[in-house]
Amino acid sequence: MSFLGKVLLWLHIGFAIFAIGPLTAVTSSVPRYIRSRDLGVLRYLQRSTRIFGVLTLGVFITGLILGGSDLGAPWLSASMTLFVVAAVLMVFVARDQGTAIQALSSESPEDDARVQIGRIAAMGGIAAVIWLVILFLMVLFASTR
Protein backbone atom coordinates (compact mmCIF):
# COMPACT_ATOMS: atom_id res chain seq x y z
CA MET A 1 0.00 0.00 0.00
CA SER A 2 1.33 3.42 -0.96
CA PHE A 3 1.89 6.25 1.50
CA LEU A 4 -1.26 8.00 0.24
CA GLY A 5 -3.21 4.78 0.68
CA LYS A 6 -1.99 4.51 4.27
CA VAL A 7 -2.97 8.11 4.97
CA LEU A 8 -6.43 7.49 3.53
CA LEU A 9 -6.79 4.35 5.64
CA TRP A 10 -5.87 6.33 8.77
CA LEU A 11 -8.39 9.02 7.82
CA HIS A 12 -11.04 6.37 7.23
CA ILE A 13 -10.44 4.80 10.63
CA GLY A 14 -10.18 8.20 12.32
CA PHE A 15 -13.48 9.37 10.86
CA ALA A 16 -15.10 6.12 11.95
CA ILE A 17 -13.85 6.49 15.52
CA PHE A 18 -14.41 10.22 15.97
CA ALA A 19 -17.66 10.59 14.01
CA ILE A 20 -19.64 7.35 14.08
CA GLY A 21 -18.82 6.57 17.72
CA PRO A 22 -20.02 9.93 19.07
CA LEU A 23 -23.02 9.92 16.72
CA THR A 24 -24.11 6.59 18.17
CA ALA A 25 -23.59 7.83 21.74
CA VAL A 26 -25.52 11.06 21.08
CA THR A 27 -28.52 9.35 19.51
CA SER A 28 -28.71 6.79 22.29
CA SER A 29 -28.85 9.48 24.98
CA VAL A 30 -31.62 11.58 23.40
CA PRO A 31 -34.59 9.60 24.82
CA ARG A 32 -33.34 10.15 28.38
CA TYR A 33 -33.38 13.92 27.94
CA ILE A 34 -36.79 13.89 26.27
CA ARG A 35 -38.13 12.13 29.37
CA SER A 36 -36.49 14.70 31.64
CA ARG A 37 -37.75 17.54 29.38
CA ASP A 38 -34.32 19.21 29.26
CA LEU A 39 -34.59 21.49 26.22
CA GLY A 40 -31.08 22.90 26.49
CA VAL A 41 -29.46 19.49 26.36
CA LEU A 42 -31.85 18.32 23.62
CA ARG A 43 -30.90 21.27 21.41
CA TYR A 44 -27.24 20.50 22.00
CA LEU A 45 -27.79 16.82 21.16
CA GLN A 46 -29.67 17.72 17.99
CA ARG A 47 -26.82 20.01 16.90
CA SER A 48 -24.32 17.25 17.74
CA THR A 49 -26.33 14.73 15.73
CA ARG A 50 -26.19 17.02 12.71
CA ILE A 51 -22.46 17.74 13.05
CA PHE A 52 -21.41 14.13 13.61
CA GLY A 53 -23.83 13.02 10.90
CA VAL A 54 -22.08 15.26 8.38
CA LEU A 55 -18.68 14.07 9.60
CA THR A 56 -19.66 10.45 8.94
CA LEU A 57 -19.62 11.34 5.25
CA GLY A 58 -15.84 11.40 5.67
CA VAL A 59 -15.97 7.68 6.45
CA PHE A 60 -17.97 7.04 3.30
CA ILE A 61 -15.82 9.22 1.03
CA THR A 62 -12.49 7.86 2.25
CA GLY A 63 -13.93 4.34 1.98
CA LEU A 64 -14.92 5.00 -1.65
CA ILE A 65 -11.43 6.25 -2.44
CA LEU A 66 -9.81 3.30 -0.66
CA GLY A 67 -12.12 0.82 -2.42
CA GLY A 68 -10.96 2.03 -5.80
CA SER A 69 -11.31 -0.73 -8.36
CA ASP A 70 -12.77 -3.19 -5.84
CA LEU A 71 -16.05 -1.27 -5.40
CA GLY A 72 -17.88 -4.06 -7.20
CA ALA A 73 -16.97 -6.58 -4.51
CA PRO A 74 -20.12 -7.86 -2.77
CA TRP A 75 -18.91 -6.98 0.74
CA LEU A 76 -18.11 -3.39 -0.32
CA SER A 77 -21.46 -3.01 -2.07
CA ALA A 78 -23.23 -4.34 1.02
CA SER A 79 -21.23 -2.02 3.28
CA MET A 80 -22.00 1.04 1.17
CA THR A 81 -25.68 0.16 1.01
CA LEU A 82 -25.84 -0.35 4.76
CA PHE A 83 -24.04 2.96 5.29
CA VAL A 84 -26.62 4.80 3.19
CA VAL A 85 -29.43 3.13 5.15
CA ALA A 86 -27.84 4.16 8.46
CA ALA A 87 -27.33 7.71 7.19
CA VAL A 88 -31.00 7.96 6.20
CA LEU A 89 -31.98 6.67 9.65
CA MET A 90 -29.87 9.45 11.18
CA VAL A 91 -31.75 12.02 9.08
CA PHE A 92 -35.00 10.67 10.52
CA VAL A 93 -33.54 10.75 14.05
CA ALA A 94 -32.56 14.41 13.62
CA ARG A 95 -36.07 15.18 12.33
CA ASP A 96 -37.68 13.44 15.30
CA GLN A 97 -35.36 15.29 17.66
CA GLY A 98 -36.60 18.56 16.19
CA THR A 99 -40.20 17.41 16.56
CA ALA A 100 -39.59 16.50 20.21
CA ILE A 101 -37.96 19.88 20.90
CA GLN A 102 -40.87 21.66 19.26
CA ALA A 103 -43.38 19.63 21.29
CA LEU A 104 -41.55 20.33 24.54
CA SER A 105 -41.36 24.04 23.71
CA SER A 106 -45.10 24.19 23.10
CA GLU A 107 -47.58 24.86 25.86
CA SER A 108 -50.22 22.76 24.14
CA PRO A 109 -51.20 19.59 26.06
CA GLU A 110 -51.78 17.73 22.75
CA ASP A 111 -48.08 17.95 21.90
CA ASP A 112 -46.37 14.99 23.49
CA ALA A 113 -42.64 14.58 22.92
CA ARG A 114 -42.74 11.08 24.38
CA VAL A 115 -44.11 9.83 21.06
CA GLN A 116 -40.66 10.48 19.58
CA ILE A 117 -38.78 8.45 22.22
CA GLY A 118 -39.57 5.04 20.75
CA ARG A 119 -38.79 6.05 17.18
CA ILE A 120 -35.51 7.73 18.10
CA ALA A 121 -34.43 4.78 20.24
CA ALA A 122 -35.39 2.24 17.58
CA MET A 123 -33.77 4.04 14.65
CA GLY A 124 -30.66 4.86 16.68
CA GLY A 125 -30.38 1.24 17.78
CA ILE A 126 -30.82 -0.07 14.25
CA ALA A 127 -28.17 2.36 12.98
CA ALA A 128 -25.78 1.19 15.73
CA VAL A 129 -26.27 -2.43 14.67
CA ILE A 130 -25.69 -1.42 11.04
CA TRP A 131 -22.39 0.27 12.00
CA LEU A 132 -21.35 -2.97 13.74
CA VAL A 133 -22.27 -5.08 10.70
CA ILE A 134 -20.20 -2.78 8.48
CA LEU A 135 -17.29 -3.08 10.92
CA PHE A 136 -17.62 -6.86 10.82
CA LEU A 137 -17.58 -6.85 7.01
CA MET A 138 -14.54 -4.57 6.93
CA VAL A 139 -12.55 -6.69 9.36
CA LEU A 140 -13.57 -10.00 7.80
CA PHE A 141 -13.05 -9.14 4.14
CA ALA A 142 -10.67 -6.20 4.05
CA SER A 143 -8.01 -8.21 5.86
CA THR A 144 -8.03 -10.76 3.00
CA ARG A 145 -7.22 -8.17 0.35
Residue frames relative to the residue before (quaternion, step in Angstrom):
aa qw qx qy qz dx dy dz
M 1.0000 0.0000 0.0000 0.0000 0.00 0.00 0.00
S 0.4639 -0.6941 0.4851 0.2601 3.55 -0.92 0.96
F 0.6833 -0.4684 0.3612 0.4280 3.55 -1.32 0.21
L 0.6513 0.5097 -0.3128 0.4671 3.59 0.97 -0.87
G 0.6298 0.5337 -0.3245 0.4618 3.57 1.04 -0.77
K 0.6545 0.5044 -0.3074 0.4719 3.57 1.02 -0.81
V 0.6333 0.5181 -0.3277 0.4724 3.57 1.02 -0.78
L 0.6583 0.5007 -0.3093 0.4694 3.59 0.94 -0.85
L 0.6306 0.5213 -0.3346 0.4676 3.59 1.02 -0.74
W 0.6469 0.5024 -0.3174 0.4779 3.60 0.98 -0.80
L 0.6394 0.5096 -0.3239 0.4760 3.59 0.99 -0.78
H 0.6342 0.5371 -0.3204 0.4547 3.57 0.97 -0.87
I 0.6897 0.4603 -0.2731 0.4877 3.57 0.86 -0.95
G 0.6459 0.5286 -0.3163 0.4510 3.58 0.99 -0.83
F 0.6456 0.5004 -0.3165 0.4823 3.57 0.94 -0.84
A 0.6452 0.5250 -0.3281 0.4476 3.58 0.95 -0.83
I 0.6922 0.4736 -0.2834 0.4651 3.58 0.90 -0.90
F 0.8035 0.3488 -0.1572 0.4560 3.56 0.72 -1.09
A 0.7080 0.3846 -0.2831 0.5202 3.62 1.22 0.05
I 0.7333 0.4127 -0.2572 0.4751 3.60 0.68 -1.01
G 0.6224 0.5496 -0.3430 0.4391 3.61 0.98 -0.75
P 0.7136 0.4270 -0.2699 0.4854 3.62 0.72 -0.98
L 0.6029 0.5544 -0.3643 0.4433 3.61 1.04 -0.68
T 0.6567 0.5014 -0.3025 0.4752 3.56 0.96 -0.85
A 0.6605 0.5034 -0.3073 0.4647 3.59 0.96 -0.85
V 0.6511 0.5179 -0.3182 0.4545 3.60 0.95 -0.86
T 0.7079 0.4613 -0.2877 0.4509 3.59 0.76 -0.96
S 0.6590 0.5066 -0.3287 0.4484 3.60 1.07 -0.56
S 0.6917 0.4715 -0.2891 0.4643 3.60 1.17 -0.42
V 0.4742 0.7041 -0.4278 0.3104 3.61 1.21 -0.26
P 0.6623 0.5193 -0.3492 0.4120 3.68 0.74 -0.85
R 0.6053 0.5680 -0.3508 0.4336 3.59 1.05 -0.73
Y 0.7305 0.4240 -0.2429 0.4770 3.58 0.91 -0.89
I 0.5498 0.5451 -0.4115 0.4809 3.58 1.22 -0.23
R 0.6481 0.5195 -0.3175 0.4575 3.58 0.96 -0.86
S 0.7281 0.4145 -0.2434 0.4887 3.59 0.97 -0.83
R 0.3703 -0.7753 0.4416 0.2584 3.59 1.36 -0.02
D 0.3449 0.7415 -0.4914 0.2994 3.58 1.05 0.82
L 0.2377 -0.8291 0.4932 0.1133 3.57 0.04 1.33
G 0.6271 0.5541 -0.3469 0.4235 3.58 0.97 -0.77
V 0.6861 0.4619 -0.2750 0.4901 3.55 0.89 -0.95
L 0.6366 0.5327 -0.3369 0.4444 3.61 0.98 -0.78
R 0.6407 0.5066 -0.3325 0.4715 3.60 0.97 -0.75
Y 0.6378 0.5204 -0.3146 0.4727 3.55 1.03 -0.82
L 0.6728 0.4917 -0.2970 0.4662 3.59 0.93 -0.87
Q 0.6283 0.5177 -0.3437 0.4680 3.59 1.04 -0.68
R 0.6465 0.5025 -0.3160 0.4792 3.59 0.97 -0.84
S 0.6490 0.5146 -0.3116 0.4658 3.59 0.99 -0.82
T 0.6186 0.5384 -0.3410 0.4595 3.58 1.03 -0.78
R 0.6671 0.4971 -0.3043 0.4640 3.58 0.92 -0.87
I 0.6771 0.4975 -0.3043 0.4488 3.59 0.85 -0.95
F 0.7097 0.4380 -0.2711 0.4806 3.58 0.78 -1.00
G 0.5878 0.5696 -0.3623 0.4459 3.58 1.14 -0.57
V 0.6621 0.4779 -0.2979 0.4945 3.57 0.98 -0.83
L 0.6538 0.5231 -0.3201 0.4433 3.59 0.99 -0.79
T 0.5897 0.5754 -0.3800 0.4204 3.60 1.12 -0.52
L 0.5301 0.6145 -0.4162 0.4101 3.58 1.20 -0.34
G 0.5645 0.5918 -0.3757 0.4358 3.58 1.21 -0.49
V 0.6072 0.5350 -0.3464 0.4744 3.58 1.08 -0.71
F 0.6863 0.4935 -0.2854 0.4516 3.55 0.85 -0.99
I 0.6860 0.4928 -0.2914 0.4491 3.59 0.85 -0.96
T 0.6814 0.4568 -0.3051 0.4836 3.60 0.86 -0.87
G 0.6126 0.5394 -0.3487 0.4606 3.60 1.10 -0.60
L 0.6308 0.5245 -0.3298 0.4671 3.59 1.03 -0.77
I 0.6694 0.4905 -0.3029 0.4686 3.56 0.94 -0.90
L 0.6658 0.5005 -0.3023 0.4634 3.58 0.96 -0.85
G 0.6305 0.5586 -0.3294 0.4264 3.59 1.04 -0.76
G 0.0652 -0.8627 0.4976 0.0623 3.53 1.11 -0.75
S 0.8491 -0.0946 0.0992 0.5101 3.54 -0.69 -1.13
D 0.6348 0.5467 -0.3285 0.4361 3.60 1.25 -0.22
L 0.3494 0.7788 -0.4731 0.2179 3.62 1.22 0.15
G 0.6362 0.5361 -0.3308 0.4454 3.59 1.19 -0.36
A 0.4544 0.6831 -0.4570 0.3435 3.58 1.26 -0.12
P 0.5729 -0.6367 0.3873 0.3412 3.61 -0.88 0.88
W 0.6736 0.4986 -0.3157 0.4450 3.61 0.91 -0.81
L 0.6459 0.4921 -0.3251 0.4848 3.60 1.10 -0.62
S 0.6312 0.5193 -0.3332 0.4700 3.59 1.00 -0.75
A 0.6532 0.5027 -0.3075 0.4754 3.57 0.98 -0.85
S 0.6538 0.5174 -0.3141 0.4541 3.59 0.95 -0.85
M 0.6710 0.4889 -0.3032 0.4678 3.58 0.92 -0.87
T 0.6423 0.5163 -0.3238 0.4648 3.58 0.99 -0.79
L 0.6586 0.4994 -0.3034 0.4740 3.57 0.94 -0.87
F 0.6220 0.5403 -0.3415 0.4524 3.58 1.02 -0.76
V 0.6567 0.5018 -0.3124 0.4684 3.58 0.92 -0.88
V 0.6295 0.5247 -0.3336 0.4659 3.60 0.99 -0.79
A 0.6708 0.4890 -0.2999 0.4700 3.60 0.90 -0.91
A 0.6377 0.5242 -0.3294 0.4583 3.59 1.01 -0.76
V 0.6431 0.5010 -0.3218 0.4815 3.59 0.99 -0.78
L 0.6195 0.5308 -0.3426 0.4659 3.60 1.01 -0.74
M 0.6533 0.5096 -0.3165 0.4619 3.59 1.00 -0.77
V 0.5932 0.5395 -0.3635 0.4743 3.60 1.12 -0.57
F 0.6634 0.4897 -0.2990 0.4804 3.58 0.98 -0.84
V 0.6180 0.5338 -0.3450 0.4627 3.60 1.03 -0.72
A 0.6601 0.4988 -0.3092 0.4688 3.59 0.91 -0.90
R 0.6305 0.5249 -0.3294 0.4673 3.59 1.03 -0.75
D 0.6875 0.4736 -0.2825 0.4726 3.58 0.90 -0.91
Q 0.5837 0.5490 -0.3735 0.4674 3.58 1.13 -0.53
G 0.6560 0.5082 -0.3030 0.4686 3.57 0.96 -0.86
T 0.6363 0.5203 -0.3193 0.4716 3.57 1.02 -0.79
A 0.6548 0.5065 -0.3111 0.4669 3.59 0.97 -0.84
I 0.6432 0.5139 -0.3210 0.4682 3.59 0.98 -0.83
Q 0.6512 0.5099 -0.3078 0.4703 3.56 0.97 -0.86
A 0.6618 0.4993 -0.3097 0.4657 3.60 0.95 -0.82
L 0.6766 0.4804 -0.2997 0.4708 3.59 0.97 -0.78
S 0.6441 0.5191 -0.3171 0.4638 3.59 1.15 -0.58
S 0.6296 0.5545 -0.3194 0.4406 3.56 1.19 -0.56
E 0.4125 -0.6978 0.5344 0.2394 3.53 -1.18 0.62
S 0.5061 0.6791 -0.4052 0.3442 3.57 1.28 -0.23
P 0.4235 -0.7169 0.4864 0.2646 3.63 -0.82 0.90
E 0.5823 0.5853 -0.3835 0.4138 3.63 1.19 -0.35
D 0.6376 0.5136 -0.3325 0.4680 3.58 1.14 -0.56
D 0.0329 0.8006 -0.5943 0.0690 3.54 -0.57 1.18
A 0.3190 -0.7758 0.5187 0.1652 3.56 -0.49 1.21
R 0.5442 0.6440 -0.3984 0.3611 3.59 1.15 -0.42
V 0.5265 0.6248 -0.4079 0.4074 3.57 1.21 -0.41
Q 0.6790 0.5131 -0.2861 0.4403 3.57 1.05 -0.77
I 0.5243 0.6758 -0.4101 0.3165 3.61 1.14 -0.57
G 0.6966 0.4861 -0.2850 0.4441 3.58 0.77 -0.99
R 0.6675 0.4980 -0.3073 0.4603 3.56 0.94 -0.87
I 0.6637 0.4965 -0.3137 0.4632 3.58 0.89 -0.90
A 0.6643 0.4995 -0.3100 0.4616 3.59 0.90 -0.88
A 0.6732 0.4975 -0.3030 0.4555 3.59 0.91 -0.88
M 0.7053 0.4511 -0.2826 0.4681 3.59 0.78 -0.96
G 0.6344 0.5172 -0.3311 0.4695 3.59 1.03 -0.70
G 0.6576 0.5068 -0.3035 0.4675 3.57 1.01 -0.80
I 0.6447 0.5075 -0.3186 0.4746 3.57 0.98 -0.82
A 0.6441 0.5124 -0.3222 0.4677 3.59 0.96 -0.84
A 0.6374 0.5255 -0.3322 0.4553 3.62 0.98 -0.79
V 0.6489 0.4948 -0.3151 0.4846 3.59 1.00 -0.79
I 0.6223 0.5314 -0.3388 0.4642 3.59 1.02 -0.74
W 0.6365 0.5144 -0.3402 0.4633 3.62 0.92 -0.83
L 0.6598 0.5070 -0.3092 0.4604 3.60 1.00 -0.81
V 0.6307 0.5175 -0.3335 0.4724 3.60 1.02 -0.74
I 0.6361 0.5108 -0.3272 0.4769 3.59 0.98 -0.80
L 0.6345 0.5232 -0.3268 0.4657 3.59 0.96 -0.83
F 0.6387 0.5240 -0.3184 0.4649 3.57 0.96 -0.88
L 0.6673 0.4969 -0.3046 0.4636 3.59 0.89 -0.91
M 0.6518 0.5168 -0.3209 0.4528 3.59 0.96 -0.82
V 0.6876 0.4740 -0.2906 0.4670 3.58 0.85 -0.92
L 0.6852 0.5080 -0.2851 0.4371 3.57 0.90 -0.93
F 0.8160 0.2957 -0.1351 0.4779 3.58 0.75 -1.02
A 0.6375 0.5371 -0.3508 0.4267 3.60 1.00 -0.66
S 0.6324 0.5401 -0.3403 0.4388 3.58 1.10 -0.59
T 0.6584 0.5031 -0.3132 0.4640 3.62 1.22 -0.34
R 0.4997 0.6787 -0.4136 0.3444 3.58 1.24 -0.11
